[in-house]
Amino acid sequence: MPLPDLPPPQVDAWLSLLRAPRLGARMLRDALARHGDAATVLQAGPRAWRALGIDPANDDALLHPRQQAEDRAWLEQPGQHLIVFGSADYPPLLARAPDPPAALWVRGDPTVLWLPQLAIVGARSASAGGLANARDFAATFARGGLVVTSGLAEGVDGAAHTATLDAGGSTIAVSGTGVDVVFPRQHAQLAARIAAQGALVSEFALGTDGRAAHFPRRNRIIAGLSLGTLVVEAGLRSGTLITARCASEAGREVFAIPGSIHNPLARGCHRLIRDGAKLVESAQDVLDELGPLARELGADLAQRLAAAPAPTAHASRPGARQTQDPEYAALLAALGHDPLPMDELAARTGLTVASLSSMLLMLELDGVVVSGQGGHYCLGSKTR
């Protein structure tokens, strides 16, 4: 359903603006800054649109919207969402990136966009070793509580998504098409798994086919959503390097796996390392680097969810509000004072890695749980 803070007139206005053929994200954000909300932008009329620099070619689509009914019907289906720039649900990391999209169409669970993410990207024609690295790193990150974000492409992207899902984690696929169009087609089953265990995301309107110009725009979203970007394999002219550049421009960490000097798909990684990317030999290298950043993002999430209640007699001890939830109670019962890995906690509680990641983050922010190296967790000093 449309977001609760977006009443129907605003939804309709957004659907009209997003269907305008030459109204880019930057211009739309400028229009919102000038007029306050989407409905006011739409009501301002052609003269005001000219003052904003909006191309007259958009006028017909803005004055006579044609696909609102279809788009609205799509939004009314379970698990299908529109998240707009400036709303409380818009991912905070992406909002701080250069040129954030005006809106995101989402199939799946939109709350995963707020969880700590790592982008894994690489060559479509990756080597067997590169695919193995993508799978191993992705599975380790999933067990460590990170959401893995990638672009649903063949090669490294597909391997990273699949391994994350197989490890019980959440993954986000950012596409260069509408979220109702799967590209490449052979990833239709994978896309369905991602929508069920994470989210498919796009800034492109429903029904949009893949075009070459769309994929660099997709790459900036992958980088903008993530705390860091890991490049597994890339040639010197690979589009993967665009994602790495976007990550660097957004002030995010860039990691690269080195390879043989005889492997042309290692040369892009070697260039990134020469330019300042961090050389990594294991997933733990990345987890150690991103841990503090993930906790900072968790503080944003806690604030959004109003995680800290007003002091009451019931809430005077750490974790009291969580113990009222059966799943939190099961997790607290499974934890001890000796650090446990994520997969052991999943086995003890029967909860998925994705659910555990979010719950452990909340408990850590309360001081109930302490995270250690390698994605291990134990009870904090407040419970001893």
Secondary structure, DSSP 8 states (H G I E B T S, - for coil): ---TTS-HHHHHHHHHHHH-TT--HHHHHHHHHHHSSHHHHHHHHHHHHHHTT--GGGHHHHHS-SSHHHHHHHHTSTTEEEEETTSTTS-HHHHTSSS--SEEEEEE-GGGGGS-EEEEE--TT--HHHHHHHHHHHHHHHHTT-EEEE---TTHHHHHHHHHHHTT--EEEE-SS-TTS-SSGGGHHHHHHHHHHEEEEESS-TT----TTHHHHHHHHHHHHSSEEEE----TT-THHHHHHHHHHTT-EEEE----TT-GGGHHHHHHHHTT-EE-SSHHHHHHHHHHHHHHHHHHHHHHTT-S----SGGGSTTHHHHTSHHHHHHHHH--SS-EEHHHHHHHH---HHHHHHHHHHHHHTTSEEE-GGGEEEE-GGG-
